Amino acid sequence: MAQFNKRVWTSVFVQPEDAGFAVYLDKRGLITPGRAPLLLPTKALAQGIAAEWEAVAEKVNPADMPLTRAANSAIDKVTPQHKAVADMLAEYGATDLLCYRAAQPEDLIAHQAAHWDAHLHWAAQEFGARLRVQAGVMPIEQPPDSVARLGAAVAACDAFHLTALHDLVTISGSLVLGLAVLRGRLNADEAFDLSRLDAAWQANLWGKDDEAQRAAANHRRDMRAAAHMLDLLKEA
């Protein structure tokens, strides 16, 4: 097994193992920061991680290796506390971004309804989870059975899917949008833009803030990386 800070290897390849697929740098397989074997559930994900290591020129920069970082988290952090992570994400179902609407102006109210209502309707059909909508930021008491059904969908995810879902939900603030990407209803950019509906509206009115734009670009990148991981988990 191996973990490196700079490039000292010449070849990178994927090797099937009994428990999945491993990525080898020369003759040594990658391990996680917690020193567990980095075993991936699909060959496609292993190849994606191998490509990140092959692309290293001199020094290893974790910021350039989102698949490797996510896989490490899935193995070291999510697997041993799966229920805690799933429960935390399930809580977003009770406070979903899409359920909190503007009280004014009328144009924004209509804009939110036009873009968000269809996804709440999808959640009601897909999971049997009908969520209530109201204007303002006061807490909404959502139907317990709806929250429980959304939570069950989260709990059914394995550690790798749950890791990707974590970023999709926490960045967007919406469990519905995260599950929509997980189920293939939305892509990462669509979900991110829906989560930024209010911010984009304000930016159109008052102008764009450079710092906010940079932060948004980083969040969009992270959501794309999470969705890419989900795509690789679909492939054999």
C-alpha positions in Angstrom: 0.0 0.0 0.0 1.1 3.6 -0.6 0.3 7.2 0.0 2.6 9.9 -1.4 3.1 13.7 -1.2 5.1 13.9 -4.4 5.4 11.9 -7.6 7.8 9.0 -7.1 5.9 6.5 -9.3 6.1 5.8 -13.0 2.9 3.9 -13.7 -0.7 4.0 -12.5 -3.1 1.1 -13.1 -6.4 -0.4 -11.8 -6.4 -3.9 -10.4 -9.6 -5.9 -9.5 -9.6 -7.2 -6.0 -12.0 -9.5 -4.1 -13.7 -6.5 -2.4 -13.6 -4.1 -5.4 -11.0 -2.3 -7.5 -7.7 -0.9 -6.3 -5.5 1.8 -7.8 -1.8 0.9 -7.9 1.1 3.3 -8.2 3.8 1.0 -9.6 3.5 -2.1 -7.3 1.9 -0.4 -4.4 -1.8 0.1 -3.9 -3.3 3.4 -2.6 -4.4 3.6 1.0 -6.6 6.2 2.7 -5.3 8.7 5.2 -6.7 6.3 7.9 -4.5 3.6 6.3 -7.3 1.5 5.0 -7.0 0.0 1.5 -8.6 2.4 -1.1 -11.0 -0.1 -2.6 -13.6 1.2 -5.0 -17.0 -0.3 -5.8 -16.8 0.2 -9.6 -14.0 0.0 -12.1 -15.1 3.4 -13.6 -14.6 5.2 -10.2 -11.2 3.4 -9.8 -10.2 4.6 -13.3 -11.3 8.1 -12.5 -9.1 8.1 -9.4 -6.2 6.6 -11.4 -6.5 9.4 -13.9 -6.1 12.0 -11.0 -2.9 10.3 -9.9 -1.6 9.9 -13.5 -2.1 13.7 -13.9 0.2 14.6 -11.0 3.3 16.2 -12.5 5.4 16.7 -9.3 3.6 17.3 -6.1 0.3 15.8 -5.0 -2.4 18.5 -4.6 -5.5 17.1 -2.9 -7.5 20.1 -4.3 -6.9 18.7 -7.8 -8.1 15.2 -6.8 -11.8 15.4 -5.9 -12.5 11.7 -6.6 -9.7 10.6 -4.4 -10.7 12.9 -1.6 -14.3 11.7 -1.8 -13.3 8.1 -1.8 -11.1 8.6 1.2 -14.0 10.3 3.0 -16.4 7.5 2.1 -14.0 4.8 3.6 -12.5 6.7 6.6 -15.4 8.9 7.7 -18.8 7.9 6.3 -18.5 4.1 6.5 -17.8 4.0 10.3 -20.6 6.6 11.0 -23.1 5.9 8.2 -26.2 6.4 10.4 -25.0 9.7 11.8 -24.2 11.1 8.4 -27.5 9.8 6.9 -29.5 11.2 9.9 -27.8 14.6 9.5 -28.7 14.8 5.8 -32.2 13.5 6.4 -32.8 16.6 8.7 -32.6 18.8 5.6 -36.0 17.3 4.6 -37.6 19.1 7.4 -36.0 22.5 6.4 -35.7 22.1 2.7 -34.7 25.3 0.8 -37.5 24.8 -1.8 -40.2 25.1 0.9 -39.3 28.7 2.0 -40.6 31.3 -0.4 -40.3 35.0 -0.7 -43.2 37.2 0.7 -42.5 39.8 -2.0 -42.2 41.0 -4.7 -44.7 39.2 -6.8 -42.2 38.6 -9.6 -39.9 36.7 -7.3 -42.7 34.7 -5.8 -43.8 33.6 -9.3 -40.2 32.9 -10.3 -39.7 30.6 -7.3 -42.9 28.8 -7.9 -42.1 28.3 -11.6 -38.7 26.8 -10.9 -39.2 25.0 -7.6 -42.8 23.6 -7.5 -42.1 20.9 -10.1 -39.3 19.4 -8.0 -41.4 19.3 -4.8 -44.1 17.6 -6.9 -41.5 15.1 -8.1 -40.5 14.3 -4.5 -44.1 13.8 -3.6 -44.5 11.3 -6.4 -41.1 9.6 -6.2 -40.9 9.2 -2.4 -44.5 9.8 -1.2 -43.1 12.8 0.5 -45.3 15.8 0.2 -43.8 18.9 1.7 -45.5 22.1 2.8 -44.5 25.5 1.4 -44.8 28.9 3.0 -43.6 32.5 2.7 -41.0 33.7 5.1 -38.3 32.1 7.2 -40.4 30.9 10.2 -40.0 27.1 10.7 -42.4 24.9 8.9 -43.8 21.8 10.6 -43.4 19.2 7.8 -45.5 16.0 7.8 -43.5 13.5 9.8 -44.2 10.7 7.3 -42.8 12.8 4.5 -39.7 13.6 6.3 -39.3 9.9 7.3 -39.7 8.7 3.6 -37.0 11.2 2.5 -34.8 10.0 5.3 -35.3 6.4 4.3 -34.1 7.2 0.8 -31.0 8.7 2.3 -30.4 5.8 4.7 -30.6 3.4 1.7 -27.4 4.9 0.2 -24.1 3.1 0.6 -21.1 5.0 1.9 -19.9 6.2 -1.6 -23.3 7.5 -2.7 -23.9 9.0 0.7 -20.6 10.9 0.4 -21.6 12.4 -2.9 -25.1 13.2 -1.6 -23.6 15.0 1.4 -22.0 17.6 -0.8 -25.0 18.0 -3.0 -27.3 18.6 -0.1 -25.1 20.7 2.1 -24.1 23.0 -0.7 -27.6 23.4 -2.1 -29.4 23.5 1.2 -32.0 21.1 -0.3 -32.5 17.4 0.2 -34.9 17.4 -2.6 -32.4 18.8 -5.1 -29.7 16.4 -3.8 -31.9 13.4 -4.3 -32.9 14.7 -7.7 -29.3 14.6 -8.8 -28.8 11.2 -7.2 -31.8 9.8 -9.1 -30.7 11.4 -12.4 -33.5 14.0 -12.6 -31.1 16.9 -12.5 -27.5 17.5 -13.3 -25.2 19.4 -10.9 -25.4 22.7 -12.7 -29.2 22.6 -12.8 -29.4 21.8 -9.1 -26.9 24.5 -8.2 -28.7 27.1 -10.2 -32.0 26.2 -8.6 -30.4 26.5 -5.2 -29.1 30.0 -6.1 -32.4 31.3 -7.5 -32.7 34.0 -4.8 -29.0 35.0 -5.0 -29.2 35.3 -8.8 -32.3 37.4 -8.5 -30.6 39.8 -6.0 -27.5 40.0 -8.2 -29.6 41.0 -11.2 -31.1 43.8 -9.1 -28.1 45.1 -7.3 -25.1 43.8 -9.2 -22.7 41.0 -8.7 -20.3 40.8 -5.8 -16.9 39.4 -6.8 -16.2 37.5 -3.5 -19.7 36.0 -3.6 -19.1 35.0 -7.3 -15.8 33.3 -6.4 -17.5 31.4 -3.5 -20.3 30.3 -5.8 -17.9 29.1 -8.5 -16.1 26.9 -5.9 -19.5 25.5 -4.7 -20.5 24.8 -8.3 -17.2 23.0 -8.8 -17.8 20.8 -5.7 -21.3 19.9 -6.8 -20.1 18.9 -10.2 -17.4 16.7 -8.6 -20.1 15.0 -6.4 -22.3 14.4 -9.5 -19.4 13.1 -11.4 -18.7 10.6 -8.7 -22.3 9.4 -8.9 -22.0 8.9 -12.6 -18.9 6.8 -12.1 -20.7 4.7 -9.5 -23.4 3.9 -12.0 -20.8 2.3 -14.4 -19.7 -1.3 -14.0 
